[in-house]
Amino acid sequence: MESIGVLMMCPMNSYLEQELDKRFKLFRFWNFPQTQNQQSFLKENSNSIRAVVGNSLVGADTELIESLPKLEIVASFSVGLDKIDLKKCKQKGIRVTSTPDVLTEDVADLAIGLILAVLRRICECDRFVRNGLWKIGDFKLTTKFTGKSVGIIGLGRIGTAIAKRAEAFDCPISYYTRSEKKDTNYKYYSNVIDLASHCQILVVACALTPETHHIVNREVIDALGPKGVLINIGRGPHVDEAELVSALVEGRLGGAGLDVFENEPEVPEELFGLDNVVLLPHVGSGTIETRTAMADLVLGNLEAHFLNKPLLTPVV
Protein backbone atom coordinates (compact mmCIF):
# COMPACT_ATOMS: atom_id res chain seq x y z
CA MET A 1 0.00 0.00 0.00
CA GLU A 2 3.05 2.25 -0.04
CA SER A 3 1.94 3.84 -3.31
CA ILE A 4 -1.46 4.89 -1.90
CA GLY A 5 -1.46 8.58 -1.02
CA VAL A 6 -2.88 9.56 2.38
CA LEU A 7 -3.29 13.21 3.34
CA MET A 8 -2.98 13.87 7.09
CA MET A 9 -4.56 17.25 7.83
CA CYS A 10 -2.66 18.29 10.97
CA PRO A 11 -0.38 16.83 13.67
CA MET A 12 -2.63 14.73 15.90
CA ASN A 13 -0.79 11.65 17.15
CA SER A 14 2.85 10.69 16.64
CA TYR A 15 2.15 6.94 16.66
CA LEU A 16 -0.56 7.34 14.01
CA GLU A 17 1.73 9.52 11.90
CA GLN A 18 4.59 7.00 12.09
CA GLU A 19 2.34 4.07 11.19
CA LEU A 20 0.76 5.94 8.28
CA ASP A 21 4.25 6.80 7.06
CA LYS A 22 5.24 3.12 7.19
CA ARG A 23 2.17 1.79 5.39
CA PHE A 24 1.22 4.51 2.90
CA LYS A 25 2.60 7.45 0.96
CA LEU A 26 1.96 10.08 3.62
CA PHE A 27 1.42 13.75 2.83
CA ARG A 28 1.51 16.17 5.78
CA PHE A 29 -0.81 19.08 5.01
CA TRP A 30 0.60 21.25 7.80
CA ASN A 31 3.87 21.50 5.89
CA PHE A 32 1.99 23.90 3.60
CA PRO A 33 0.59 26.51 6.00
CA GLN A 34 -0.15 29.22 3.43
CA THR A 35 -3.36 29.00 1.39
CA GLN A 36 -1.50 29.53 -1.87
CA ASN A 37 0.97 26.75 -1.01
CA GLN A 38 -1.90 24.42 -0.07
CA GLN A 39 -3.64 25.05 -3.37
CA SER A 40 -0.44 24.38 -5.32
CA PHE A 41 0.20 21.21 -3.30
CA LEU A 42 -3.33 19.90 -3.87
CA LYS A 43 -3.14 20.65 -7.59
CA GLU A 44 0.18 18.85 -7.88
CA ASN A 45 -0.85 15.76 -5.84
CA SER A 46 -4.61 15.54 -6.41
CA ASN A 47 -4.35 12.32 -8.43
CA SER A 48 -2.19 10.60 -5.79
CA ILE A 49 -4.33 11.20 -2.71
CA ARG A 50 -6.95 8.51 -2.11
CA ALA A 51 -7.49 9.01 1.63
CA VAL A 52 -7.75 11.88 4.11
CA VAL A 53 -7.11 11.59 7.85
CA GLY A 54 -8.65 14.39 9.94
CA ASN A 55 -9.69 15.01 13.53
CA SER A 56 -11.98 17.19 15.64
CA LEU A 57 -10.22 20.36 14.50
CA VAL A 58 -9.60 19.78 10.78
CA GLY A 59 -11.51 17.38 8.57
CA ALA A 60 -12.61 17.40 4.95
CA ASP A 61 -14.78 20.30 3.81
CA THR A 62 -16.44 20.73 0.42
CA GLU A 63 -13.47 22.61 -1.04
CA LEU A 64 -10.96 19.92 -0.07
CA ILE A 65 -13.20 17.10 -1.31
CA GLU A 66 -13.72 18.84 -4.66
CA SER A 67 -9.97 19.32 -5.07
CA LEU A 68 -9.23 15.58 -4.64
CA PRO A 69 -10.87 13.67 -7.53
CA LYS A 70 -9.36 10.33 -6.47
CA LEU A 71 -10.49 10.58 -2.84
CA GLU A 72 -12.10 7.34 -1.63
CA ILE A 73 -12.18 7.54 2.15
CA VAL A 74 -12.04 10.08 5.00
CA ALA A 75 -10.90 8.52 8.29
CA SER A 76 -11.49 10.74 11.31
CA PHE A 77 -9.25 10.47 14.37
CA SER A 78 -12.28 11.55 16.42
CA VAL A 79 -15.82 10.55 17.26
CA GLY A 80 -17.13 13.94 16.09
CA LEU A 81 -17.91 14.42 12.40
CA ASP A 82 -18.74 18.12 12.28
CA LYS A 83 -15.55 18.94 10.34
CA ILE A 84 -16.46 16.57 7.49
CA ASP A 85 -18.95 17.39 4.73
CA LEU A 86 -20.91 14.14 5.07
CA LYS A 87 -23.44 15.15 2.42
CA LYS A 88 -20.72 15.74 -0.18
CA CYS A 89 -19.01 12.47 0.76
CA LYS A 90 -22.27 10.59 0.31
CA GLN A 91 -22.88 12.24 -3.07
CA LYS A 92 -19.44 11.24 -4.29
CA GLY A 93 -19.43 7.75 -2.79
CA ILE A 94 -16.57 8.62 -0.42
CA ARG A 95 -16.48 6.39 2.67
CA VAL A 96 -16.23 8.00 6.12
CA THR A 97 -15.07 6.40 9.37
CA SER A 98 -14.70 7.66 12.95
CA THR A 99 -13.37 6.29 16.24
CA PRO A 100 -16.42 5.62 18.46
CA ASP A 101 -16.53 3.54 21.65
CA VAL A 102 -12.79 3.56 22.37
CA LEU A 103 -12.90 7.09 23.80
CA THR A 104 -16.23 6.83 25.64
CA GLU A 105 -14.81 5.90 29.04
CA ASP A 106 -12.10 8.57 29.04
CA VAL A 107 -14.51 11.37 28.11
CA ALA A 108 -17.02 10.21 30.73
CA ASP A 109 -14.26 10.03 33.36
CA LEU A 110 -13.22 13.57 32.49
CA ALA A 111 -16.79 14.87 32.77
CA ILE A 112 -16.97 13.57 36.35
CA GLY A 113 -13.52 15.00 37.01
CA LEU A 114 -14.68 18.43 35.83
CA ILE A 115 -17.78 18.27 38.01
CA LEU A 116 -15.68 17.47 41.08
CA ALA A 117 -13.07 20.07 40.18
CA VAL A 118 -15.69 22.82 39.87
CA LEU A 119 -17.80 21.91 42.90
CA ARG A 120 -14.91 21.13 45.25
CA ARG A 121 -12.68 23.91 43.80
CA ILE A 122 -9.82 21.46 43.34
CA CYS A 123 -7.74 23.73 41.07
CA GLU A 124 -8.26 26.69 43.37
CA CYS A 125 -7.28 24.54 46.38
CA ASP A 126 -4.08 23.55 44.60
CA ARG A 127 -3.17 27.21 43.99
CA PHE A 128 -4.08 28.01 47.61
CA VAL A 129 -1.50 25.50 48.90
CA ARG A 130 1.20 26.38 46.32
CA ASN A 131 0.89 30.08 47.11
CA GLY A 132 1.49 29.48 50.84
CA LEU A 133 -1.99 30.66 51.83
CA TRP A 134 -2.76 27.61 53.97
CA LYS A 135 -0.34 28.96 56.61
CA ILE A 136 -2.57 32.03 56.92
CA GLY A 137 -5.88 30.19 57.28
CA ASP A 138 -8.16 27.41 56.12
CA PHE A 139 -9.65 27.20 52.63
CA LYS A 140 -13.29 28.26 52.27
CA LEU A 141 -16.07 25.66 52.25
CA THR A 142 -17.11 24.24 48.88
CA THR A 143 -20.10 22.27 47.53
CA LYS A 144 -20.67 18.50 47.56
CA PHE A 145 -21.30 16.45 44.43
CA THR A 146 -23.07 13.42 45.93
CA GLY A 147 -26.83 13.69 45.53
CA LYS A 148 -26.82 16.63 43.11
CA SER A 149 -29.27 16.34 40.21
CA VAL A 150 -27.50 15.88 36.87
CA GLY A 151 -29.05 16.72 33.49
CA ILE A 152 -27.41 15.41 30.34
CA ILE A 153 -27.89 16.79 26.83
CA GLY A 154 -27.43 13.75 24.60
CA LEU A 155 -27.79 10.21 25.94
CA GLY A 156 -25.63 8.37 23.43
CA ARG A 157 -22.55 6.30 24.31
CA ILE A 158 -20.79 9.10 26.19
CA GLY A 159 -23.91 10.56 27.81
CA THR A 160 -24.91 7.12 29.09
CA ALA A 161 -21.42 6.47 30.47
CA ILE A 162 -21.54 9.81 32.32
CA ALA A 163 -24.98 8.96 33.71
CA LYS A 164 -23.76 5.61 35.07
CA ARG A 165 -20.84 7.28 36.81
CA ALA A 166 -23.06 10.01 38.27
CA GLU A 167 -25.46 7.33 39.55
CA ALA A 168 -22.60 6.01 41.68
CA PHE A 169 -22.67 9.41 43.43
CA ASP A 170 -26.41 8.96 44.13
CA CYS A 171 -27.27 11.66 41.62
CA PRO A 172 -30.79 11.74 40.14
CA ILE A 173 -30.35 11.67 36.33
CA SER A 174 -32.44 13.41 33.69
CA TYR A 175 -31.75 13.97 30.00
CA TYR A 176 -32.73 15.62 26.74
CA THR A 177 -32.53 13.97 23.32
CA ARG A 178 -34.55 14.52 20.15
CA SER A 179 -36.84 11.64 21.15
CA GLU A 180 -37.32 9.76 24.40
CA LYS A 181 -35.18 6.65 24.96
CA LYS A 182 -37.34 3.62 25.70
CA ASP A 183 -34.53 1.58 27.27
CA THR A 184 -33.79 3.85 30.24
CA ASN A 185 -35.50 4.87 33.47
CA TYR A 186 -33.88 8.32 33.56
CA LYS A 187 -36.27 11.27 33.57
CA TYR A 188 -36.82 12.66 30.05
CA TYR A 189 -37.38 16.31 29.17
CA SER A 190 -38.51 17.25 25.69
CA ASN A 191 -36.65 20.57 25.68
CA VAL A 192 -33.36 21.79 27.07
CA ILE A 193 -34.79 24.71 29.06
CA ASP A 194 -36.97 22.36 31.10
CA LEU A 195 -33.98 20.06 31.64
CA ALA A 196 -31.84 22.97 32.85
CA SER A 197 -34.63 24.16 35.16
CA HIS A 198 -34.74 20.77 36.87
CA CYS A 199 -31.04 20.01 37.40
CA GLN A 200 -28.13 21.46 39.33
CA ILE A 201 -25.43 20.24 36.96
CA LEU A 202 -25.97 20.34 33.19
CA VAL A 203 -23.63 18.23 31.03
CA VAL A 204 -23.33 18.71 27.26
CA ALA A 205 -22.59 15.35 25.62
CA CYS A 206 -24.35 15.42 22.25
CA ALA A 207 -23.02 15.46 18.69
CA LEU A 208 -22.50 18.84 17.02
CA THR A 209 -25.02 19.36 14.24
CA PRO A 210 -26.77 22.49 12.87
CA GLU A 211 -29.61 21.69 15.32
CA THR A 212 -27.33 21.50 18.37
CA HIS A 213 -25.26 24.60 17.55
CA HIS A 214 -25.72 26.96 20.55
CA ILE A 215 -28.14 24.47 22.11
CA VAL A 216 -27.01 26.06 25.38
CA ASN A 217 -28.07 29.70 24.99
CA ARG A 218 -28.96 32.53 27.37
CA GLU A 219 -32.36 31.02 28.21
CA VAL A 220 -30.82 27.66 29.10
CA ILE A 221 -28.07 29.29 31.16
CA ASP A 222 -30.61 31.42 33.05
CA ALA A 223 -32.75 28.32 33.65
CA LEU A 224 -29.71 26.60 35.17
CA GLY A 225 -29.26 29.64 37.40
CA PRO A 226 -26.75 31.17 39.82
CA LYS A 227 -26.22 27.90 41.71
CA GLY A 228 -26.06 25.72 38.60
CA VAL A 229 -22.95 24.31 36.95
CA LEU A 230 -22.40 23.76 33.22
CA ILE A 231 -20.04 21.02 32.01
CA ASN A 232 -19.12 20.86 28.32
CA ILE A 233 -17.21 17.83 27.01
CA GLY A 234 -19.01 17.92 23.65
CA ARG A 235 -17.96 20.65 21.22
CA GLY A 236 -17.36 24.36 21.81
CA PRO A 237 -20.13 25.58 19.48
CA HIS A 238 -22.74 23.70 21.52
CA VAL A 239 -22.59 26.67 23.89
CA ASP A 240 -23.11 30.34 23.07
CA GLU A 241 -19.74 31.31 24.49
CA ALA A 242 -20.42 35.05 24.74
CA GLU A 243 -23.56 34.35 26.77
CA LEU A 244 -21.70 31.87 28.96
CA VAL A 245 -18.92 34.35 29.69
CA SER A 246 -21.33 37.16 30.61
CA ALA A 247 -23.38 34.82 32.83
CA LEU A 248 -20.28 33.69 34.71
CA VAL A 249 -18.87 37.20 35.06
CA GLU A 250 -22.25 38.56 36.25
CA GLY A 251 -22.86 35.65 38.63
CA ARG A 252 -25.97 34.41 36.79
CA LEU A 253 -24.34 30.97 36.55
CA GLY A 254 -22.69 29.19 39.46
CA GLY A 255 -19.73 27.65 37.63
CA ALA A 256 -18.48 25.82 34.56
CA GLY A 257 -16.11 23.03 33.60
CA LEU A 258 -15.04 23.33 29.97
CA ASP A 259 -12.94 20.98 27.85
CA VAL A 260 -13.99 22.61 24.57
CA PHE A 261 -14.38 26.14 23.20
CA GLU A 262 -15.91 27.86 20.19
CA ASN A 263 -12.65 28.98 18.58
CA GLU A 264 -10.01 26.57 19.84
CA PRO A 265 -7.31 27.12 20.89
CA GLU A 266 -8.58 30.65 21.60
CA VAL A 267 -10.24 30.92 25.03
CA PRO A 268 -12.05 34.04 26.31
CA GLU A 269 -9.64 35.87 28.63
CA GLU A 270 -12.51 36.89 30.91
CA LEU A 271 -12.60 33.27 32.12
CA PHE A 272 -8.97 33.24 33.29
CA GLY A 273 -9.62 35.16 36.48
CA LEU A 274 -12.68 33.17 37.58
CA ASP A 275 -12.13 30.60 40.33
CA ASN A 276 -15.47 28.89 39.68
CA VAL A 277 -14.40 27.86 36.16
CA VAL A 278 -12.11 24.96 35.23
CA LEU A 279 -10.55 25.16 31.76
CA LEU A 280 -9.05 22.19 29.90
CA PRO A 281 -7.33 22.10 26.47
CA HIS A 282 -9.73 19.64 24.73
CA VAL A 283 -8.25 16.52 26.34
CA GLY A 284 -11.38 14.39 26.72
CA SER A 285 -9.83 11.44 24.92
CA GLY A 286 -6.29 12.44 25.81
CA THR A 287 -4.85 9.32 27.40
CA ILE A 288 -2.07 7.21 25.94
CA GLU A 289 -4.27 4.12 25.90
CA THR A 290 -7.23 5.74 24.16
CA ARG A 291 -5.28 7.73 21.59
CA THR A 292 -3.42 4.54 20.61
CA ALA A 293 -6.72 2.67 20.26
CA MET A 294 -8.11 5.54 18.16
CA ALA A 295 -5.02 5.47 15.92
CA ASP A 296 -5.36 1.70 15.48
CA LEU A 297 -8.98 2.20 14.40
CA VAL A 298 -7.97 4.79 11.80
CA LEU A 299 -5.26 2.46 10.47
CA GLY A 300 -7.59 -0.55 10.54
CA ASN A 301 -10.29 1.30 8.61
CA LEU A 302 -7.85 2.49 5.94
CA GLU A 303 -6.35 -0.96 5.47
CA ALA A 304 -9.80 -2.59 5.37
CA HIS A 305 -10.93 -0.15 2.69
CA PHE A 306 -7.92 -0.61 0.44
CA LEU A 307 -8.07 -4.41 0.86
CA ASN A 308 -11.79 -4.38 -0.05
CA LYS A 309 -12.77 -5.65 3.40
CA PRO A 310 -15.67 -4.35 5.57
CA LEU A 311 -14.84 -1.12 7.39
CA LEU A 312 -14.45 -1.41 11.16
CA THR A 313 -16.43 1.72 12.11
CA PRO A 314 -18.21 3.09 9.04
CA VAL A 315 -20.24 6.30 9.14
CA VAL A 316 -20.92 6.73 5.41
C-alpha positions as CSV (number, residue, x, y, z in Angstrom):
1,M,0.0,0.0,0.0
2,E,3.1,2.2,0.0
3,S,1.9,3.8,-3.3
4,I,-1.5,4.9,-1.9
5,G,-1.5,8.6,-1.0
6,V,-2.9,9.6,2.4
7,L,-3.3,13.2,3.3
8,M,-3.0,13.9,7.1
9,M,-4.6,17.2,7.8
10,C,-2.7,18.3,11.0
11,P,-0.4,16.8,13.7
12,M,-2.6,14.7,15.9
13,N,-0.8,11.7,17.1
14,S,2.9,10.7,16.6
15,Y,2.2,6.9,16.7
16,L,-0.6,7.3,14.0
17,E,1.7,9.5,11.9
18,Q,4.6,7.0,12.1
19,E,2.3,4.1,11.2
20,L,0.8,5.9,8.3
21,D,4.3,6.8,7.1
22,K,5.2,3.1,7.2
23,R,2.2,1.8,5.4
24,F,1.2,4.5,2.9
25,K,2.6,7.4,1.0
26,L,2.0,10.1,3.6
27,F,1.4,13.7,2.8
28,R,1.5,16.2,5.8
29,F,-0.8,19.1,5.0
30,W,0.6,21.3,7.8
31,N,3.9,21.5,5.9
32,F,2.0,23.9,3.6
33,P,0.6,26.5,6.0
34,Q,-0.2,29.2,3.4
35,T,-3.4,29.0,1.4
36,Q,-1.5,29.5,-1.9
37,N,1.0,26.8,-1.0
38,Q,-1.9,24.4,-0.1
39,Q,-3.6,25.1,-3.4
40,S,-0.4,24.4,-5.3
41,F,0.2,21.2,-3.3
42,L,-3.3,19.9,-3.9
43,K,-3.1,20.6,-7.6
44,E,0.2,18.8,-7.9
45,N,-0.8,15.8,-5.8
46,S,-4.6,15.5,-6.4
47,N,-4.4,12.3,-8.4
48,S,-2.2,10.6,-5.8
49,I,-4.3,11.2,-2.7
50,R,-7.0,8.5,-2.1
51,A,-7.5,9.0,1.6
52,V,-7.7,11.9,4.1
53,V,-7.1,11.6,7.9
54,G,-8.7,14.4,9.9
55,N,-9.7,15.0,13.5
56,S,-12.0,17.2,15.6
57,L,-10.2,20.4,14.5
58,V,-9.6,19.8,10.8
59,G,-11.5,17.4,8.6
60,A,-12.6,17.4,4.9
61,D,-14.8,20.3,3.8
62,T,-16.4,20.7,0.4
63,E,-13.5,22.6,-1.0
64,L,-11.0,19.9,-0.1
65,I,-13.2,17.1,-1.3
66,E,-13.7,18.8,-4.7
67,S,-10.0,19.3,-5.1
68,L,-9.2,15.6,-4.6
69,P,-10.9,13.7,-7.5
70,K,-9.4,10.3,-6.5
71,L,-10.5,10.6,-2.8
72,E,-12.1,7.3,-1.6
73,I,-12.2,7.5,2.2
74,V,-12.0,10.1,5.0
75,A,-10.9,8.5,8.3
76,S,-11.5,10.7,11.3
77,F,-9.2,10.5,14.4
78,S,-12.3,11.5,16.4
79,V,-15.8,10.5,17.3
80,G,-17.1,13.9,16.1
81,L,-17.9,14.4,12.4
82,D,-18.7,18.1,12.3
83,K,-15.5,18.9,10.3
84,I,-16.5,16.6,7.5
85,D,-19.0,17.4,4.7
86,L,-20.9,14.1,5.1
87,K,-23.4,15.1,2.4
88,K,-20.7,15.7,-0.2
89,C,-19.0,12.5,0.8
90,K,-22.3,10.6,0.3
91,Q,-22.9,12.2,-3.1
92,K,-19.4,11.2,-4.3
93,G,-19.4,7.7,-2.8
94,I,-16.6,8.6,-0.4
95,R,-16.5,6.4,2.7
96,V,-16.2,8.0,6.1
97,T,-15.1,6.4,9.4
98,S,-14.7,7.7,13.0
99,T,-13.4,6.3,16.2
100,P,-16.4,5.6,18.5
101,D,-16.5,3.5,21.7
102,V,-12.8,3.6,22.4
103,L,-12.9,7.1,23.8
104,T,-16.2,6.8,25.6
105,E,-14.8,5.9,29.0
106,D,-12.1,8.6,29.0
107,V,-14.5,11.4,28.1
108,A,-17.0,10.2,30.7
109,D,-14.3,10.0,33.4
110,L,-13.2,13.6,32.5
111,A,-16.8,14.9,32.8
112,I,-17.0,13.6,36.3
113,G,-13.5,15.0,37.0
114,L,-14.7,18.4,35.8
115,I,-17.8,18.3,38.0
116,L,-15.7,17.5,41.1
117,A,-13.1,20.1,40.2
118,V,-15.7,22.8,39.9
119,L,-17.8,21.9,42.9
120,R,-14.9,21.1,45.3
121,R,-12.7,23.9,43.8
122,I,-9.8,21.5,43.3
123,C,-7.7,23.7,41.1
124,E,-8.3,26.7,43.4
125,C,-7.3,24.5,46.4
126,D,-4.1,23.6,44.6
127,R,-3.2,27.2,44.0
128,F,-4.1,28.0,47.6
129,V,-1.5,25.5,48.9
130,R,1.2,26.4,46.3
131,N,0.9,30.1,47.1
132,G,1.5,29.5,50.8
133,L,-2.0,30.7,51.8
134,W,-2.8,27.6,54.0
135,K,-0.3,29.0,56.6
136,I,-2.6,32.0,56.9
137,G,-5.9,30.2,57.3
138,D,-8.2,27.4,56.1
139,F,-9.7,27.2,52.6
140,K,-13.3,28.3,52.3
141,L,-16.1,25.7,52.3
142,T,-17.1,24.2,48.9
143,T,-20.1,22.3,47.5
144,K,-20.7,18.5,47.6
145,F,-21.3,16.4,44.4
146,T,-23.1,13.4,45.9
147,G,-26.8,13.7,45.5
148,K,-26.8,16.6,43.1
149,S,-29.3,16.3,40.2
150,V,-27.5,15.9,36.9
151,G,-29.0,16.7,33.5
152,I,-27.4,15.4,30.3
153,I,-27.9,16.8,26.8
154,G,-27.4,13.8,24.6
155,L,-27.8,10.2,25.9
156,G,-25.6,8.4,23.4
157,R,-22.6,6.3,24.3
158,I,-20.8,9.1,26.2
159,G,-23.9,10.6,27.8
160,T,-24.9,7.1,29.1
161,A,-21.4,6.5,30.5
162,I,-21.5,9.8,32.3
163,A,-25.0,9.0,33.7
164,K,-23.8,5.6,35.1
165,R,-20.8,7.3,36.8
166,A,-23.1,10.0,38.3
167,E,-25.5,7.3,39.5
168,A,-22.6,6.0,41.7
169,F,-22.7,9.4,43.4
170,D,-26.4,9.0,44.1
171,C,-27.3,11.7,41.6
172,P,-30.8,11.7,40.1
173,I,-30.3,11.7,36.3
174,S,-32.4,13.4,33.7
175,Y,-31.7,14.0,30.0
176,Y,-32.7,15.6,26.7
177,T,-32.5,14.0,23.3
178,R,-34.5,14.5,20.1
179,S,-36.8,11.6,21.2
180,E,-37.3,9.8,24.4
181,K,-35.2,6.7,25.0
182,K,-37.3,3.6,25.7
183,D,-34.5,1.6,27.3
184,T,-33.8,3.8,30.2
185,N,-35.5,4.9,33.5
186,Y,-33.9,8.3,33.6
187,K,-36.3,11.3,33.6
188,Y,-36.8,12.7,30.0
189,Y,-37.4,16.3,29.2
190,S,-38.5,17.3,25.7
191,N,-36.7,20.6,25.7
192,V,-33.4,21.8,27.1
193,I,-34.8,24.7,29.1
194,D,-37.0,22.4,31.1
195,L,-34.0,20.1,31.6
196,A,-31.8,23.0,32.8
197,S,-34.6,24.2,35.2
198,H,-34.7,20.8,36.9
199,C,-31.0,20.0,37.4
200,Q,-28.1,21.5,39.3
201,I,-25.4,20.2,37.0
202,L,-26.0,20.3,33.2
203,V,-23.6,18.2,31.0
204,V,-23.3,18.7,27.3
205,A,-22.6,15.4,25.6
206,C,-24.4,15.4,22.2
207,A,-23.0,15.5,18.7
208,L,-22.5,18.8,17.0
209,T,-25.0,19.4,14.2
210,P,-26.8,22.5,12.9
211,E,-29.6,21.7,15.3
212,T,-27.3,21.5,18.4
213,H,-25.3,24.6,17.5
214,H,-25.7,27.0,20.6
215,I,-28.1,24.5,22.1
216,V,-27.0,26.1,25.4
217,N,-28.1,29.7,25.0
218,R,-29.0,32.5,27.4
219,E,-32.4,31.0,28.2
220,V,-30.8,27.7,29.1
221,I,-28.1,29.3,31.2
222,D,-30.6,31.4,33.0
223,A,-32.8,28.3,33.6
224,L,-29.7,26.6,35.2
225,G,-29.3,29.6,37.4
226,P,-26.7,31.2,39.8
227,K,-26.2,27.9,41.7
228,G,-26.1,25.7,38.6
229,V,-22.9,24.3,36.9
230,L,-22.4,23.8,33.2
231,I,-20.0,21.0,32.0
232,N,-19.1,20.9,28.3
233,I,-17.2,17.8,27.0
234,G,-19.0,17.9,23.7
235,R,-18.0,20.6,21.2
236,G,-17.4,24.4,21.8
237,P,-20.1,25.6,19.5
238,H,-22.7,23.7,21.5
239,V,-22.6,26.7,23.9
240,D,-23.1,30.3,23.1
241,E,-19.7,31.3,24.5
242,A,-20.4,35.1,24.7
243,E,-23.6,34.4,26.8
244,L,-21.7,31.9,29.0
245,V,-18.9,34.4,29.7
246,S,-21.3,37.2,30.6
247,A,-23.4,34.8,32.8
248,L,-20.3,33.7,34.7
249,V,-18.9,37.2,35.1
250,E,-22.2,38.6,36.2
251,G,-22.9,35.6,38.6
252,R,-26.0,34.4,36.8
253,L,-24.3,31.0,36.5
254,G,-22.7,29.2,39.5
255,G,-19.7,27.6,37.6
256,A,-18.5,25.8,34.6
257,G,-16.1,23.0,33.6
258,L,-15.0,23.3,30.0
259,D,-12.9,21.0,27.9
260,V,-14.0,22.6,24.6
261,F,-14.4,26.1,23.2
262,E,-15.9,27.9,20.2
263,N,-12.6,29.0,18.6
264,E,-10.0,26.6,19.8
265,P,-7.3,27.1,20.9
266,E,-8.6,30.7,21.6
267,V,-10.2,30.9,25.0
268,P,-12.0,34.0,26.3
269,E,-9.6,35.9,28.6
270,E,-12.5,36.9,30.9
271,L,-12.6,33.3,32.1
272,F,-9.0,33.2,33.3
273,G,-9.6,35.2,36.5
274,L,-12.7,33.2,37.6
275,D,-12.1,30.6,40.3
276,N,-15.5,28.9,39.7
277,V,-14.4,27.9,36.2
278,V,-12.1,25.0,35.2
279,L,-10.5,25.2,31.8
280,L,-9.0,22.2,29.9
281,P,-7.3,22.1,26.5
282,H,-9.7,19.6,24.7
283,V,-8.3,16.5,26.3
284,G,-11.4,14.4,26.7
285,S,-9.8,11.4,24.9
286,G,-6.3,12.4,25.8
287,T,-4.8,9.3,27.4
288,I,-2.1,7.2,25.9
289,E,-4.3,4.1,25.9
290,T,-7.2,5.7,24.2
291,R,-5.3,7.7,21.6
292,T,-3.4,4.5,20.6
293,A,-6.7,2.7,20.3
294,M,-8.1,5.5,18.2
295,A,-5.0,5.5,15.9
296,D,-5.4,1.7,15.5
297,L,-9.0,2.2,14.4
298,V,-8.0,4.8,11.8
299,L,-5.3,2.5,10.5
300,G,-7.6,-0.5,10.5
301,N,-10.3,1.3,8.6
302,L,-7.8,2.5,5.9
303,E,-6.4,-1.0,5.5
304,A,-9.8,-2.6,5.4
305,H,-10.9,-0.2,2.7
306,F,-7.9,-0.6,0.4
307,L,-8.1,-4.4,0.9
308,N,-11.8,-4.4,0.0
309,K,-12.8,-5.6,3.4
310,P,-15.7,-4.3,5.6
311,L,-14.8,-1.1,7.4
312,L,-14.5,-1.4,11.2
313,T,-16.4,1.7,12.1
314,P,-18.2,3.1,9.0
315,V,-20.2,6.3,9.1
316,V,-20.9,6.7,5.4
